[in-house]
Amino acid sequence: MADFGKKMGPESIRSICCIGAGYVGGPTCAIIAQKCPEIKVTVVDKNPIRIAQWNSDKLPIYEPNLHEVVMQSRGRNLFYSTNVEEGIVNADLIFISVNTPTKTYGAGKGRAADLTYVESCARIIAACASGYKVVVEKSTVPVRAAASISEIFAANSPVAAHFQVLSNPEFLAEGTAVQDLLNPDRVLIGGSPTPAGQEAIELLSGVYKHWVPAENIITMNTWSSELSKLVSNAFLAQRVSSINAVSALCEATGADVTEVAEAVGRDSRIGGKFLQASVGFGGSCFQKDILNLVYVSECLNLPEVAQYWMQVIVMNDFQKTRFAKKIVSRLFNTVANKDIAIFGFAFKKNTGDTRESPAISVCTQLLEEGAKLKIYDPKVEASQIMQDLCDPTVNSLPRERIEQLTSIHEDAYSAAAGAHAIVVLTEWDEFKTLDYERMIKSMPKPAWVFDGRKILDQHHLMDLGFYTECIGHQYQSRLYNGNSHGCVSELLKWM
């Protein structure tokens, strides 16, 4: 892009357009509208159903406190529309917040990010925008994606010199997105080191400074910003896979993963966050971003780096498979035609998002074994559960068979009635306070609880008569005492 060495943009941002009304664009723009009442914020999307939901009383996504934030600003300075072109034309700043899934075809299949929607946004912006525009990558993109967007602008717009492309990755955790936006650890803004690039950075910084302390706004070059997003999620996922690897050792030796995690986390150099063993990580970001990092490493001829990060996903897959196999093993090596109650389908509590949820993998493996699943989740719609389970990329069974084996329930008690086992796959708080004494009375014996989130009181369950299995704890039941001494004795021979 040309740099004329003089101020090109407005004094401040007065109008924002966000392309993409999903998990990133929706909450982000709601907070901006709330904190910047003088800025008009328009969220646009070509999906009329999604826009209608944002304009209704039932929002398309669930996040604690999001509904209240949206209602405070909607119709005042926060708007939702399907008119993408009008939103672009009227905006000083444009967020690109569209989906960037992992490619399922062609070069980079199963690794690279699919930038089809990002490219489409860039072409639409180039075709209909005029004058000065700050275009901001909000979607998770590979390194140097901003350069590709700039090239599209240069090739397709006669006023390309008036576009400045910035990177502003999101660091939201679903379930706490509103609080993450209100009190961010940091806001990253990457841009060109030219005067025009720095001017654009200052304009976007000015938006965030309405509520974010200036010291929490970090500016850097575009490529560093893009890579920082991938690396941040890779580091978090790495910690989850690390403690999950330790959980397998704990189950085999009699150590308690909770105690090990506390001991390790007390080291100030390590810290205790993301050391909660579980059935595995999920969500839209962790696996996708690691695969993206793997692909980038492969393309740069860094196979050792690619293999290192790929192992994080290998361990996550192992944890889900290991948990599913343990269920089958404890139920006398067969779950065919046995009712199994599934507590939770979202990838984590306080969200209805099921993308890459460990529940999908565990349920799929149980269905393949012929289990009859009775699923309850307080926030995930029944249609979404069936869509995930019937996805041909994750389940080879015909849809008719899956529907025959699966039922969706409105409460945990009806799901547990008649079930041989309860399997906890999401850490919803309500699961901690359920009346398990009531449940066991309606279950065939031996009645099992498999706690994949390590949230239940195992001793209380055993006192009620349950046989229990918990991530990171040795096998416990009234029939078996977790005797792994033979294994330990064998291990000691080599020490």
C-alpha angles and dihedrals in degrees: 000000000000119000114206093188093235136092109282106168136066123281090252140354112273102167132034129190120194116197107208127043098210139111093305106034096042100055095033094055093043090059093044090052091048095049097038106044091168091061120082109223120195122183112200131190134163090225104095093192093057093047090049089054092052087052092049135072091257109065119210092241133041121228126152110263094359093113092056092048093050094047091051094060107021111115091013105069100331119082137172121208144161091216098100096169095052091050091052095047094052098044131096091194128031125199117204103210104159130135119278104187125180111274116259096189144040128000111006093017110175092010117047126072115253105234096183093116094044091052090047090053092049092052093048091049092049091049100050109022125091135180124016118348133170107211115197128198106222095157118089105261137170121261114288095019088128089062090056091051090050091051091054090051092048093049099043109033130062089210097048091131088071094061121092117188119208135181116226108163121196123235100191123149112210111242092034100044096124093051091043090055094045094047109023121181086220142343114220120207119180124188147143117300089228121107089253090051092049090049090055091048090053092051093054091042088055090061094052093043088072086083110354118085111246092238089062092057108088120192124198142143118302097250094051090052093050093048093045091064093054094044094048092056092042091055093049093048090047091059091050092050091046095055091042089055087052090049090063090053091049093053090051097046106033096251118137114238091207091058092044091050091050092049092049095042093053087070103098090214090061108028128199104264119116092011094116109122115222145150088284144290124283140164134107098287117042101061094033094051094046091050088049090052090049091052093048089051092050092049090051090052094250101132095162091056091048092050092049094056094039089061089066089064093041089057092047091053090046091054093053093046092045091053094049092048091050090056091054092045095051092048090065093276095293135079096169110143091354119132112239120188113218114203108199134005103186115098090243139356124281095033137081092213115123100176109139089349113173086227090070093057096043093046092047092053091048091049090052087055090054098254120157107230124210105191129196127177122160095218111022115094118237090236091057092050092052092045090054095046093046095049104125091215091066105026127045095190118105115258092244091058093048092050090048092054098040132073128175119218135203095218140020095246096059089046092053096045109112094358122141090212144012115221117196110207102158125046097230109165092228090066089067094060102042120125099252091172088064091048098051091056090065096044129089115248134286087043116197137203118196108192108200093172101045094232104121131086101251095190092053091050091050091049087056090054102261124139107225141202120185132182110260096010129099117258111281131192143123091258098048130036098206091262107184094147091116089058092045092048089052090050092050091057088069097046 
